[in-house]
């Protein structure tokens, strides 16, 4: 499986950081430094050879599945201690943990966090998160002091690793509170009424803290507002309302994993919540139901609550440009895997043979779907085409397909793909999570592909027609540069100077216009100006062998 999508920006384009020290790594990646430290190790061992990256990703997924087994075993055992007066059936507990872990391991919805190299962040964060919950539960239930201390230390280590792997792990304290209230309080036969006074005290302290911060640092909350969003394209309420239906999509994909996509073109809601009352009522109903099950079925209660807790960072009130991403379900799917395991245990008690056959069939089906999905990831053309077969209106996918065809020398096909990408991007006034800024990058690649197919007159016509519609200089500069090089291709040296000078003026840090001008003046016999242009190009790229070779070829 090659490097795809954000693998390029996060691994290929960041190679210079992976050869520097840990301080530079932390300064660049901050709260994801642990995940990117693993990329650094990969890069230092085998640079951009992808097999090592995939090997680590698969290893992390296997370890995460073992962590699921560990946590599921503890959670189910504790649940039985609360609800059952009979001797514990250890085999049944192991069976529950095995079903949950195997479902987690083979489910195709988990594939994006494994096959998509850079989404190692999601899998690694989940590994630490689940291990931290298992350690916490072990520490709280340990009878002897030595194992308690060991588990407390492990909990702290896993928490620190999780917090510095990905920000979605910041919900760990909430998960600990849920574990404490649902499992530990009942095992230790504590009364929930004991929580009233501490809760009131905590509320008072929190209120005082907020008032103090507001008094001494009045701009704190505006800073918090700015730093707790990844995009300003839509409001928090718009994002929150959209995520209500996205969560339903994630749940549907877990139980019916058909039509998976890397990129979802998803409509943004208006934020008034009226169109989403059904989802709100359903989720509130599930929450109330989970509260009613705390004493009767604590595992069900925890699973339902945890599913939404695990989605809090990425699918609630923190606006993120990409509205839907399957790797965001990697951690929350733990809850659904445990609910599936419970269902099979009930079936196992009713009809052992049917349960075994049913589970084996489901595992085989999920494994086959995962194999198919990974096969698509292995072949970029297959992956892009699969995406576009589900939804043709994906500019980014058309563009990537165009890049694939360009790199494989299929330039006629790349022309079509790049044109589709350009035509499908919305206008600047329209909300569209493809990004208006990419529109003219797509256009540049479109005209470059036309140029490769030697349709030079058509390229000039397309550029001259499109240029008047483009206002921003940063988009106009590379287009003027392309136009100048097309005139060079046509040996029209009298026409190449004007667009290249325009590109140089609009993009003073661009090296291509300077190279083009150097060639243009050299072909017109003005070697002195040509040398000046190449000198300026070398000022921008001092070590460029390409510029030196071109200058030498032109006799400069």
Buried (B, 14 or more C-beta within 10 A) or exposed (E): BBBBBEBBEBBEEBEEBBEEEEEBBBEBBEBBBBBBBBBBEBBEEEEBEBEBBBEBBEEBBEBBBBBBBBBBBBBBBBBBBBEEEEEEEEEBBBBBBBBBBBBBBBBBBBBBBBBBBBBBBBBBBBBBBBBBBBBBBBBBBBEEEEEBEBBBEBBBBBBEBBBBBBBBBEBBEBBBEBBBBBBBBBBEEEEEEEBEEEEEEEEEEEEEEEEEEEEEEEEEEEEEEEEEBEEEBBBBBBBBBBBBBBBBBBBEBBEEBEEBBBBBBBEBBBBEBEEBEEBEEBBEEBEEEBEEBBEEBBBBBBBBBBBBBBBBBBBBEBBBBEBBBBBBBBBBBBBBBBBBBBBBBEBBEEEEEEBEEBBEEBBEEBBEBBEEBBBBBEBBBEBBBBBBEBBEEBBBBBBBBBBBBBEEEBBEBBBBBBBBBBEBBBEEEEEBBBBBEBBBBBBBBBBBBBBBEEBBEBBBEBBEEBBEEBEEEEBBBBBBBBBBBBBBEBEEBEBBBEBBBBBBEBBEEBBBBBBBBBBBBBBBEEBEBBBBBBBBBBEBBEEBEEBBEBBEEBEB
